[in-house]
């Protein structure tokens, strides 16, 4: 083949051998390599630097993105922690409230049980006290009838009113008992006071207007309005007994004292012990 190339070149008037051509090309390629290789070596650091910068930029961007995510997660964790603490405080408060509520309920249950026992006791007491009050009224009624006959209509009406009160369902038992006790106290006060009042009295078959004088429960006397007649109640005989004129002045003085028309002083009156003691 090299002889063909030589022959070709000879015909063209060129006397160049194939080996010379090859060596010429090899020399050119070697020169090109000597020129390009240093340039390539110089460009490698630049290419490497660009790659490093690019990597660093990507790393920085990724780091920034990671930091943003970390900060977001930190904020979320802080928020969740705050919510947890709030919920914990609410749970603690609710637990304390529930414990207090349970104590209140327990206390109320005890109070209810106590009230139920008291109501039961009251009901038993009412069942027992009603018969007692009825007996007290009967005793008061008999006491008024056997006592000195002063203010008799008023005292009888008071006892009748209490009997009617006992039949009323709209009045509570304590109120009934209180009014009965007030009547007893009123009767008791009569034994410690002096009193005069006007009234009518049947004498010798006729009704006379008189003034009564009561000295506690020791004496009950009368004197007619014209001051001509006087008398006293005899507790054993249960009747009015006339008095001598010697008592007229003393009785009149006692009436003035009871009416606060005269200063208190000693007076002489007939006194007989009554069968009924105050």
HELIX and SHEET records of a PDB file:
HELIX    1   1 UNK A    2  UNK A   11  1                                  10    
HELIX    2   2 UNK A   18  UNK A  146  1                                 129    
HELIX    3   3 UNK A  152  UNK A  166  1                                  15    
HELIX    4   4 UNK A  173  UNK A  190  1                                  18    
HELIX    5   5 UNK A  245  UNK A  247  5                                   3    
HELIX    6   6 UNK A  248  UNK A  258  1                                  11    
SHEET    1   A 5 UNK A 194  UNK A 203  0                                        
SHEET    2   A 5 UNK A 206  UNK A 215 -1                                        
SHEET    3   A 5 UNK A 219  UNK A 224 -1                                        
SHEET    4   A 5 UNK A 230  UNK A 234 -1                                        
SHEET    5   A 5 UNK A 239  UNK A 242 -1                                        
END                                                                             
